[in-house]
Amino acid sequence: MRYKTKTLSPTLIVLIFLGLNGGAQEQNTQPQVYEITAKEAIDIAFKNVAALKNAKLDYRISEARNKEITGLALPQVTGSLQGNHYLSLPQIQFPDATELAIYDVLKREGVKDATGNPITKDGEFAVRNFSFFTPWNLSGGISVNQLLFEPQVFVGLQARQALLESSGLQVKVIEDSLKAAVYKSYYAVLISQKQLLFLQETLSRLEKLASDQNQLFKNGFIERLDIDKTTVNLNNTRTMELQLQTGVKIGLAVLKMNLGLHQSDSLILKDVLTPDYIKEGILEENFKYEDRNEIKLLNTAVKLQGYDIRRYKLSYYPTVAAFYNFQKNGQRRASENGQSQPWFWYNTNLIGLNISVPIFDGFQKKNKIRQSQFTLEKVQNTLDQARKGIDLEKTIARNTLTSAILTMDSQEKNMELAQNVYNTVKKKYEQGLGSSFEILQADTDFQQAQANYFKALYDAIIAKISYQKALGKL
């Protein structure tokens, strides 16, 4: 007869862990030993996991962006300095009416020429080249602009807190997912380690039984077939022990990755998982949708989309800005006879108000408002769907947890009964009243009951984690 028991296989454990969030590598390269509870594991993950660190950096980016928006409402001061030297001065043609005007005066006054004849000649209209520039020029100034009203800046100032709140909630959402992942990976390893200890106790029992049977066989009290049956069961148990040891090693390796630790680091799990711990607080619901950070994030998205609509509506209003400019200019003519010429300096002061009034933009603003309103409807639809999804998640998690706890209690009783059966059969066997088949069958049933119990324990803790996450109380 072939005996089988069920354990959490290494393949299953690998699939469980590889479905969880990965972690970033910690900067410290020296191997460390961590003796941690599940909550301490969460703290380590919060410090090391790259996704969460990037989310926190995004929050700091939002803080800096808020300050950038605030800066748009502050005075903008600009300084300028420019110097140039004309190698060739720009010139224009300037009319020279001097000769023309002189002849007109002479004719009008009746002046005669040297021969005594009146002046009758007309002057000629001449053109001269003239430059208004000097070779050397310097200018320096300062400009101050103060935005008094601009729709996008005005709404941006109002939306600063909502933007910051949105970034903070994104961090919380990632933290929630990270908590669930770390808890599941932590307890999967913890249960596997506990199951390994029970399996090693079974192995010790079978090894003792095999030793006793060898002695009985030498004395002629049992057949060789009894020893062979025990050896088959012993070999199967050793194989299961090797598989479970491999699964624990893989689970620890992936847990280190999820916590952002090096593979050279060592983990010692300090928690003790009991059925009472799983049952603790399961009836405390008091659920509100706002307990879920995903709902808070969507509510913030609705608020931000409302600001976006307001921004486009306010864009119909004029943009108003005040400005002040001060400029100092210097000019100097070219040097003559080796002597430098003095600089001529003059100042310019200018203050003003700039009002930009939108008149017609081809209905661009109107259509932007419509786009934002449709986007708002989409976000509201997503929010409504998220609430329905949470209702479904809660219902499934509650029913799964209820079923898992009932199954766990049942399997715990079965394990106790199987142990009692084994102890009774063992005493009968030791007294010569039972067969080796009975004790091997009782041991197999005991192993099966242990495997079923640990599977039920794992299912129960996973169900509790899922239920707490659904309630937003993880």
C-alpha positions in Angstrom: 0.0 0.0 0.0 1.2 3.5 -0.9 0.9 6.2 1.8 0.4 9.9 0.9 0.3 13.1 2.9 -0.3 16.6 1.8 2.0 19.6 2.5 2.5 23.1 1.2 4.6 22.2 -1.8 7.7 24.2 -2.8 6.1 25.1 -6.1 3.0 26.5 -4.4 5.1 28.5 -2.0 7.2 29.9 -4.9 4.0 30.9 -6.7 2.6 32.5 -3.6 5.7 34.6 -3.0 6.4 35.5 -6.6 3.0 37.0 -6.8 3.9 39.5 -4.0 5.5 42.8 -4.3 9.3 42.9 -4.9 11.6 44.9 -2.7 14.6 47.1 -3.3 18.1 46.3 -2.1 19.2 47.8 1.1 22.4 49.9 0.9 24.2 48.1 3.7 26.3 45.3 2.2 27.3 43.7 5.6 25.2 40.6 6.4 22.7 41.3 9.1 20.6 39.1 11.4 17.0 40.2 11.8 14.8 38.8 14.6 11.5 40.2 13.6 7.7 40.0 14.2 5.3 40.6 11.3 4.9 44.3 12.3 8.6 44.8 12.5 8.8 43.2 9.0 6.4 45.9 7.8 8.6 48.6 9.2 11.6 47.2 7.4 9.8 47.0 4.1 8.6 50.6 4.5 12.2 51.7 4.7 13.6 49.6 1.9 11.0 48.8 -0.8 11.7 50.9 -4.0 8.1 51.4 -5.0 7.3 53.0 -1.6 10.4 55.1 -1.6 9.6 56.4 -5.1 6.0 57.2 -3.9 7.5 59.2 -1.0 9.7 61.0 -3.5 6.7 61.8 -5.6 5.1 63.3 -2.5 8.2 65.5 -2.1 8.0 66.4 -5.8 4.4 67.5 -5.1 5.6 69.7 -2.2 8.1 71.3 -4.5 5.5 71.8 -7.2 3.2 73.5 -4.7 5.9 75.9 -3.9 6.5 76.4 -7.6 2.8 77.4 -8.0 3.1 79.7 -5.1 6.1 81.3 -6.7 3.9 82.3 -9.7 1.9 84.6 -7.4 5.0 86.3 -6.1 6.8 89.3 -7.8 9.0 88.2 -10.7 12.2 90.2 -10.8 14.5 90.2 -13.8 17.8 92.0 -14.2 19.6 92.8 -17.5 22.9 94.1 -18.7 24.0 94.7 -22.2 27.0 96.4 -23.9 27.9 96.9 -27.5 30.3 98.7 -29.8 29.3 99.5 -33.4 32.1 98.9 -35.8 30.0 100.6 -38.5 27.4 103.0 -37.3 23.9 102.5 -38.6 22.9 105.5 -40.8 19.8 106.9 -42.4 19.3 109.5 -45.2 18.1 112.8 -43.7 16.8 115.6 -46.0 19.0 118.7 -46.0 16.7 121.7 -47.1 19.2 124.4 -46.1 20.2 125.6 -49.6 16.6 125.5 -50.7 15.5 127.7 -47.8 18.2 130.2 -48.3 17.3 130.9 -52.0 13.7 131.3 -51.0 14.6 134.0 -48.5 16.9 135.8 -50.9 14.1 135.9 -53.6 11.5 137.0 -51.1 13.7 139.9 -49.8 14.7 141.0 -53.3 18.4 140.6 -52.9 20.4 141.1 -56.1 23.5 139.3 -57.2 26.9 140.9 -58.0 25.7 142.0 -61.4 22.7 143.8 -60.0 20.1 141.3 -61.1 17.5 139.9 -58.8 18.1 136.4 -57.4 16.0 134.0 -59.5 17.9 130.7 -58.9 16.1 128.0 -57.0 17.9 126.0 -54.3 18.5 122.3 -54.7 17.0 119.7 -52.3 19.9 117.7 -50.8 20.1 114.5 -48.7 22.7 113.8 -46.1 23.7 110.6 -44.3 23.2 110.8 -40.6 23.5 108.4 -37.6 21.6 108.6 -34.3 23.9 106.1 -32.7 27.2 106.4 -30.8 29.9 103.7 -31.2 29.8 102.7 -27.5 26.6 101.8 -25.7 25.8 100.3 -22.3 22.5 99.6 -20.7 21.4 97.9 -17.5 18.1 97.5 -15.9 15.7 95.8 -13.6 12.2 94.7 -14.3 9.5 93.8 -11.7 6.3 92.0 -12.7 3.5 91.3 -10.3 0.7 89.0 -11.4 -2.6 90.3 -10.0 -5.0 87.8 -11.5 -4.5 84.9 -13.8 -7.0 82.0 -13.8 -4.6 79.1 -13.9 -2.4 80.5 -11.1 -5.5 81.4 -9.1 -7.0 77.9 -9.2 -3.6 76.3 -8.8 -3.2 78.1 -5.5 -6.5 76.8 -4.4 -5.7 73.2 -5.5 -2.3 73.0 -3.8 -3.6 71.2 -0.7 -5.7 68.7 -2.7 -2.6 67.9 -4.9 -0.5 67.3 -1.8 -3.3 65.2 -0.3 -3.5 63.1 -3.5 0.3 62.4 -3.4 0.0 61.4 0.3 -2.9 59.0 -0.4 -0.9 57.4 -3.2 1.7 56.6 -0.7 -0.9 55.1 1.6 -2.4 52.9 -1.2 1.1 51.5 -1.9 1.6 51.0 1.9 -1.7 49.0 2.1 -0.6 46.7 -0.7 2.8 46.3 0.7 1.4 45.4 4.1 -0.8 42.7 2.7 2.1 41.3 0.6 4.6 41.2 3.6 2.0 39.7 6.0 1.2 36.9 3.5 4.8 36.1 2.8 5.8 36.3 6.5 3.0 33.9 7.7 3.6 31.6 4.8 7.2 31.1 5.9 6.1 30.9 9.6 3.5 28.1 8.9 6.0 26.2 6.7 8.6 26.3 9.5 6.0 25.1 12.0 4.9 22.3 9.6 8.5 21.3 9.2 9.0 20.9 12.9 5.9 18.6 13.1 7.2 16.6 10.1 10.6 16.2 11.8 8.8 14.9 14.9 7.0 12.4 12.6 10.3 11.4 11.1 11.8 10.8 14.5 8.8 8.6 15.4 9.2 6.5 12.2 13.0 6.2 12.7 12.4 4.9 16.2 9.7 2.5 14.9 12.1 1.3 12.2 14.8 0.7 14.8 12.4 -1.2 17.1 11.2 -3.3 14.2 14.8 -4.2 13.2 15.3 -5.5 16.7 12.0 -7.4 16.7 12.9 -8.9 13.3 16.3 -10.1 14.6 14.4 -11.8 17.4 11.9 -13.4 15.0 8.8 -11.6 16.3 7.9 -9.8 13.0 8.3 -10.4 9.3 10.5 -8.6 6.9 7.4 -7.2 5.2 6.7 -5.0 8.3 10.1 -3.5 8.1 9.7 -2.8 4.3 6.4 -1.0 4.9 7.9 1.2 7.6 10.9 1.9 5.3 8.6 3.0 2.5 6.8 5.4 4.8 10.0 6.6 6.3 11.5 7.4 2.8 8.3 9.2 1.8 8.5 11.3 4.9 12.2 12.1 4.4 11.3 13.2 0.8 8.5 15.5 2.1 11.0 16.9 4.7 13.5 17.8 1.9 10.7 19.4 -0.1 9.5 21.4 2.8 13.0 22.5 3.7 13.5 23.7 0.2 10.2 25.5 0.3 11.2 27.3 3.6 14.5 28.4 2.1 12.8 29.7 -1.0 10.2 31.4 1.1 12.8 33.1 3.3 14.7 34.2 0.2 11.7 35.8 -1.4 10.7 37.4 2.0 14.1 39.0 2.1 13.5 40.4 -1.3 10.1 41.7 -0.3 11.7 43.4 2.7 14.5 44.9 0.6 17.2 42.9 2.3 20.3 41.1 0.9 20.1 37.4 0.4 23.2 37.1 2.7 21.1 38.5 5.6 19.4 36.1 8.0 15.8 36.2 9.2 14.4 34.8 12.4 10.6 35.0 12.6 9.5 35.7 16.2 5.7 35.6 15.9 3.6 32.6 17.1 0.6 32.0 14.9 -2.4 30.5 16.7 -6.1 30.0 15.9 -6.9 32.5 18.7 -4.8 35.2 17.0 -6.7 34.6 13.7 -10.1 34.9 15.4 -9.1 38.0 17.3 -11.2 41.0 16.3 -12.8 39.4 13.3 -16.3 40.7 14.4 -15.2 44.3 14.6 -16.3 45.7 11.3 -17.7 49.3 11.6 -16.9 49.9 7.9 -16.9 53.2 6.1 -15.9 53.6 2.4 -13.5 56.3 3.5 -11.6 53.8 5.5 -10.2 52.6 2.2 -7.4 54.8 0.9 -8.4 54.0 -2.7 -11.8 55.7 -2.0 -10.0 58.7 -0.4 -7.8 59.0 -3.5 -10.7 58.9 -5.9 -12.5 61.5 -3.8 -9.5 63.7 -4.1 -9.4 63.1 -7.8 -13.0 64.3 -8.0 -12.0 67.4 -6.1 -9.1 68.1 -8.4 -11.2 67.6 -11.5 -13.6 70.2 -10.1 -10.7 72.6 -9.8 -9.8 71.8 -13.4 -13.3 72.8 -14.6 -13.1 76.0 -12.6 -9.8 76.8 -14.1 -11.2 76.7 -17.6 -14.3 78.7 -16.6 -12.2 81.4 -15.1 -10.1 81.6 -18.2 -12.9 83.9 -19.7 -11.8 86.5 -17.2 -9.0 89.0 -18.0 -5.5 88.5 -17.0 -4.1 91.4 -15.0 -0.5 92.1 -14.2 1.4 95.2 -12.9 5.0 95.9 -14.0 7.8 98.3 -13.3 11.0 98.8 -15.3 14.1 100.8 -14.5 16.9 101.1 -17.1 20.1 103.1 -17.1 21.7 103.7 -20.4 25.2 105.0 -21.4 26.6 106.3 -24.7 30.0 107.4 -25.7 31.4 108.8 -29.0 34.5 107.4 -30.6 37.9 108.7 -29.3 39.3 111.8 -31.1 43.0 112.6 -31.3 43.7 109.9 -28.9 41.5 111.4 -26.2 38.7 109.4 -24.7 35.2 110.9 -24.8 32.9 111.2 -21.8 30.0 108.9 -21.3 26.5 110.3 -21.5 24.1 108.6 -19.0 20.4 108.8 -18.8 17.7 106.8 -16.9 14.4 105.4 -17.9 11.6 104.6 -15.3 8.4 102.9 -16.4 5.4 101.7 -14.4 2.2 100.2 -15.9 -0.7 97.8 -15.8 -1.2 95.1 -18.4 -4.7 93.7 -18.9 -5.3 90.9 -21.4 -8.9 90.4 -22.2 -10.0 87.2 -24.1 -12.6 88.0 -26.7 -13.0 85.0 -29.0 -10.9 81.9 -29.2 -12.9 79.7 -31.6 -14.8 78.0 -28.7 -11.6 76.4 -27.4 -12.4 77.2 -23.7 -15.9 76.0 -24.1 -14.8 72.6 -25.4 -12.0 72.4 -22.8 -14.7 72.8 -20.1 -16.8 70.1 -21.7 -13.8 67.7 -21.8 -13.1 68.4 -18.1 -16.8 67.8 -17.2 -16.8 64.5 -19.1 -13.6 63.5 -17.3 -15.2 64.4 -14.0 -18.1 62.1 -14.9 -15.6 59.3 -15.6 -13.9 59.7 -12.3 -17.3 59.7 -10.5 -18.2 56.5 -12.4 -14.9 55.0 -11.3 -15.6 56.0 -7.8 -19.1 54.3 -7.9 -17.6 51.2 -9.4 -14.9 51.1 -6.8 -17.5 51.2 -4.0 -19.3 48.3 -5.6 -16.0 46.4 -6.0 -15.3 47.0 -2.3 -18.7 45.6 -1.4 -18.0 42.5 -3.4 -14.5 42.2 -1.9 -15.9 42.5 1.6 -18.6 39.9 0.9 -16.2 37.4 -0.5 -13.6 38.1 2.2 -16.1 37.8 5.0 -17.5 34.5 3.7 -14.1 33.1 2.9 -12.9 34.0 6.4 -15.9 32.4 8.0 -15.4 29.2 6.0 -11.7 29.2 6.7 -12.1 29.6 10.5 -14.7 26.7 10.6 -12.4 24.6 8.5 -9.4 25.5 10.7 -11.3 24.5 13.9 -12.4 21.3 12.3 -8.9 20.4 11.1 -7.5 21.2 14.5 -9.9 18.8 16.1 -9.1 16.2 13.5 -5.4 16.6 14.2 -6.0 16.1 17.9 -8.2 13.0 17.2 -5.6 11.6 14.8 -2.9 12.1 17.5 -5.1 10.3 20.1 -5.7 7.4 17.6 -2.0 7.2 16.9 -1.1 7.1 20.6 -3.6 4.4 21.3 -2.5 2.3 18.4 1.1 2.8 19.4 0.4 1.5 22.9 -1.4 -1.5 21.5 1.5 -2.2 19.1 4.1 -1.9 21.9 2.0 -4.3 24.0 1.9 -6.8 21.1 -1.8 -6.3 20.5 -1.6 -4.4 17.2 0.1 -4.8 13.8 2.7 -2.7 12.1 0.1 -1.9 9.4 -2.2 -0.3 12.0 0.5 1.9 13.4 1.7 2.9 10.0 -1.8 3.7 8.9 -2.4 5.7 12.1 0.9 7.6 11.6 -0.1 8.3 8.0 -3.5 9.6 9.1 -1.8 11.7 11.7 0.5 13.2 9.1 -2.4 13.9 6.8 -4.3 15.6 9.6 -1.3 17.8 10.4 -1.0 18.7 6.7 -4.7 19.5 6.5 -4.5 21.6 9.7 -1.5 23.7 8.4 -3.2 24.3 5.1 -6.4 25.4 6.9 -4.3 27.6 9.2 -2.6 29.2 6.2 -5.9 29.7 4.4 -7.4 31.3 7.6 -4.6 33.8 8.1 -4.7 34.7 4.4 -8.5 35.2 4.6 -8.1 37.4 7.7 -5.5 39.5 5.9 -7.8 39.9 2.9 -10.7 40.7 5.1 -8.8 43.4 7.0 -7.6 44.9 3.8 -11.1 44.9 2.4 -12.2 46.9 5.6 -9.3 49.2 5.3 -8.0 48.2 8.7 -4.9 46.2 7.8 
